[in-house]
Amino acid sequence: MRITFIGGGNMASAIIAGLHHASDLALHVVDRNFDKCQRMAHEYGATYSVQLSPEDLQADVIVLAIKPQQLQALCADIAPHLNEQLIISVAAGVRTSKLAGWLNGYERLVWVMPNTPAQVGAGVSGIYATDAVGDHERAVAERIFQAVGKTVWLDDETRMDNLTAITGCGPAYVFYMVEALQAAAIAQGFSETDARSMAEGTFFGAVKLLESSGEDAATLRAKVTSKKGVTEQGILSFTEDGLFDLFKRAAERARARSEEMGKLL
């Protein structure tokens, strides 16, 4: 199976890295940056072009991995050459109905929103496919994005805004919490270096335990929150300040902004 990536940025590079060991895949990237193309050829065995040609589009799957603002012009270039290819877009905010219009009615489309941890193989990707996409092609799309983490299928593409508010923004929320814990450690008298090591190590360790234990977060949290203990006081502070409601409001504001930005494209 031949997969052509139009755009060789971080996300395309991460996916190619995740797939390059598969013997049944031929990976090709199109990007104007020659050095970037050479790196992917050297590290992952991908073939490349620095200028898009009709031959590049003779693939089973075409992944559109460019900025949303560049997508309409690209669609005008590739539309005349589409036949039975599966088109996968990772452009934020561009719904399949808009993409189909730019592609002169072509509807074999999948829209995927990976998040930044996909760059280290630990992403979460939301996937939506149009009715024109069959079961085999859905399996192909899932295989591609499972190479960089977990996948979540959506039966309504408007739900992509909701997913973005959680998985798309979520890494920033986590980084922000690490920042906050580090600041709390500094306030307790630790050096900046030690505070960073403590905060990051605590989050890494907790996530690793969560992943390996098979238990959910609420159960693990309860196990370390002894009645009338030290941790309980910290949790009570979060509860009194309405931490759960803060996250809900943050997610809702992010969702609304995602929807708003989608309408502008």
C-alpha positions in Angstrom: 0.0 0.0 0.0 1.4 3.4 -1.0 0.8 6.4 1.3 1.7 9.9 0.1 2.1 12.6 2.7 1.6 16.1 1.4 3.5 18.2 3.9 6.5 16.9 5.9 6.0 18.7 9.2 6.1 17.3 12.7 2.8 15.3 12.4 3.7 13.7 9.1 7.2 12.9 10.4 5.7 11.3 13.5 3.3 9.1 11.5 6.1 8.1 9.1 8.3 7.2 12.0 5.5 5.0 13.4 4.8 3.2 10.2 8.2 2.9 8.6 8.9 -0.7 9.9 5.8 -2.1 8.1 7.0 -4.1 5.1 3.7 -3.8 3.2 3.8 0.1 3.2 5.5 2.4 0.7 5.8 5.8 2.3 6.3 9.0 0.2 6.5 12.6 1.3 6.1 15.8 -0.7 7.6 18.9 0.9 9.5 21.9 -0.5 12.1 21.6 2.3 14.8 19.5 0.8 16.6 18.9 4.1 13.4 17.7 5.8 12.8 15.3 2.9 16.3 13.9 3.0 16.1 13.4 6.8 12.9 11.3 6.4 14.5 9.4 3.5 17.6 8.6 5.6 15.8 7.8 8.9 12.7 6.1 7.7 13.3 5.1 4.1 10.6 7.3 2.7 10.8 8.4 -0.9 10.2 12.1 -1.5 9.5 14.9 -3.9 10.1 18.6 -3.4 7.4 19.6 -5.8 4.0 18.0 -6.1 3.4 16.1 -9.4 0.6 13.9 -10.6 2.8 10.9 -10.0 2.8 11.7 -6.3 -1.0 11.3 -6.2 -0.9 7.8 -7.6 -1.3 6.3 -4.1 -3.8 4.4 -2.1 -3.9 7.0 0.6 -3.1 10.7 0.5 -2.5 12.4 3.8 -3.0 16.2 3.7 -0.6 17.4 6.4 -0.4 21.1 5.7 -1.7 24.2 7.4 -5.5 24.8 7.1 -4.9 28.1 5.3 -3.0 26.3 2.5 -5.6 23.6 2.0 -8.0 25.1 -0.5 -5.2 25.9 -3.0 -3.8 22.4 -2.6 -7.2 20.8 -3.2 -7.6 22.7 -6.5 -4.3 21.2 -7.6 -5.1 17.6 -6.6 -8.8 17.4 -7.4 -8.4 16.5 -11.1 -6.2 13.5 -10.2 -8.4 11.8 -7.7 -10.0 8.5 -8.5 -10.2 6.0 -5.7 -7.7 7.3 -3.3 -8.5 7.7 0.4 -7.9 11.3 1.4 -7.0 11.9 5.0 -6.8 15.4 6.3 -5.2 16.5 9.6 -6.0 20.1 9.1 -7.6 21.7 12.1 -11.1 23.1 11.7 -11.7 22.1 8.1 -14.8 19.9 8.0 -15.2 17.2 5.3 -18.1 19.1 3.7 -15.8 22.0 3.1 -13.0 19.7 1.9 -15.4 17.9 -0.5 -16.4 21.2 -2.0 -12.8 22.2 -2.6 -12.2 18.8 -4.2 -15.1 19.1 -6.7 -17.4 16.8 -4.8 -14.9 14.0 -4.0 -16.2 12.3 -0.8 -13.8 9.5 0.1 -12.6 11.6 3.0 -11.4 11.0 6.5 -10.8 13.9 9.0 -8.3 13.2 11.8 -7.3 15.4 14.7 -4.1 14.0 16.4 -2.6 15.8 19.4 1.0 16.8 20.0 2.0 13.7 22.0 1.6 11.8 18.7 5.1 13.2 18.0 6.4 10.7 20.6 4.0 7.9 19.8 1.7 8.7 22.7 -1.1 10.7 21.0 -4.8 10.5 20.9 -6.4 11.0 17.5 -10.1 11.7 16.8 -11.2 10.2 13.5 -14.3 10.9 11.4 -15.1 9.3 8.1 -17.7 10.2 5.5 -20.3 7.7 4.4 -18.3 7.1 1.2 -15.5 5.5 3.2 -15.8 1.7 3.5 -14.9 -0.6 6.3 -11.5 -1.5 4.8 -10.6 2.2 4.4 -11.6 2.9 7.9 -9.3 0.1 9.1 -6.5 1.7 7.1 -7.1 5.1 8.7 -7.1 3.5 12.1 -3.9 1.6 11.4 -2.1 4.8 10.3 -3.0 6.7 13.5 -2.6 3.9 15.9 1.0 4.1 14.8 1.2 7.3 16.9 -1.0 6.4 19.8 -4.7 5.8 20.6 -7.7 6.5 18.3 -11.3 7.6 19.1 -13.9 7.3 16.3 -16.6 10.0 16.0 -19.9 9.4 14.3 -20.6 13.2 13.9 -17.8 15.5 12.8 -19.2 18.4 14.8 -18.0 16.4 17.8 -14.5 17.2 16.7 -14.7 20.5 18.4 -15.6 18.7 21.7 -12.7 16.3 21.2 -10.3 19.2 20.5 -11.3 20.8 23.8 -10.1 17.7 25.6 -7.3 15.9 23.7 -6.1 18.8 21.6 -5.9 21.3 24.5 -5.3 18.6 27.1 -1.5 18.5 26.8 -1.4 22.2 27.5 -3.6 21.7 30.6 -1.2 19.0 31.9 1.9 21.2 31.2 0.1 24.0 33.1 -0.5 21.8 36.1 3.1 20.8 36.1 4.0 24.5 36.0 1.7 25.0 39.0 3.1 22.2 41.0 6.6 23.4 40.3 5.7 26.9 41.5 4.2 25.4 44.6 7.5 23.6 45.3 9.5 26.8 44.8 7.1 28.5 47.3 8.0 25.7 49.7 11.6 26.6 49.5 13.0 24.3 46.8 15.4 25.4 44.1 14.0 25.9 40.6 16.0 22.9 39.4 14.7 20.6 42.2 11.2 21.9 41.9 11.1 21.1 38.2 12.5 17.6 38.8 10.0 17.0 41.6 7.0 18.3 39.6 7.8 16.5 36.3 8.8 13.3 38.1 5.6 13.2 40.1 3.5 13.6 37.0 5.5 11.1 34.9 5.4 8.6 37.7 1.7 9.0 38.4 0.8 8.6 34.7 3.0 5.5 34.4 1.3 4.0 37.5 -2.1 4.9 36.0 -1.2 3.2 32.7 0.2 0.1 34.2 -2.1 -0.6 37.1 -5.3 -1.1 35.1 -7.2 1.0 37.6 -8.9 4.3 36.9 -7.7 7.6 38.2 -10.5 7.9 40.8 -9.5 4.6 42.3 -5.8 5.4 42.5 -6.5 8.9 43.9 -8.7 7.3 46.6 -5.9 4.9 47.5 -3.4 7.7 48.3 -6.0 9.9 50.0 -6.2 8.5 53.6 -8.9 9.8 55.9 -7.7 12.8 57.9 -4.3 12.5 56.1 -2.0 14.9 54.4 -3.2 14.3 50.8 -6.8 14.7 51.9 -6.2 18.3 52.8 -4.7 19.1 49.4 -7.7 17.4 47.7 -10.1 19.2 49.9 -8.5 22.5 48.8 -9.0 21.6 45.1 -12.6 20.6 45.9 -13.4 23.8 47.7 -12.0 25.8 44.8 -14.1 23.9 42.3 -11.4 22.2 40.3 -13.8 20.0 38.4 -15.9 23.0 37.4 -12.8 24.9 36.3 -11.9 22.1 33.9 -15.4 21.9 32.5 -15.5 25.6 31.9 -12.1 25.5 30.3 -13.2 22.7 28.0 -16.4 24.5 27.0 -14.5 27.8 26.2 -12.0 25.8 24.1 -14.8 23.9 22.3 -16.6 27.2 21.5 -13.4 28.7 20.1 -12.7 25.6 18.0 -16.2 25.9 16.5 -15.7 29.6 15.9 -12.4 29.1 14.2 -13.8 26.3 12.0 -16.5 28.7 10.7 -13.8 31.2 9.6 -12.1 28.7 7.3 
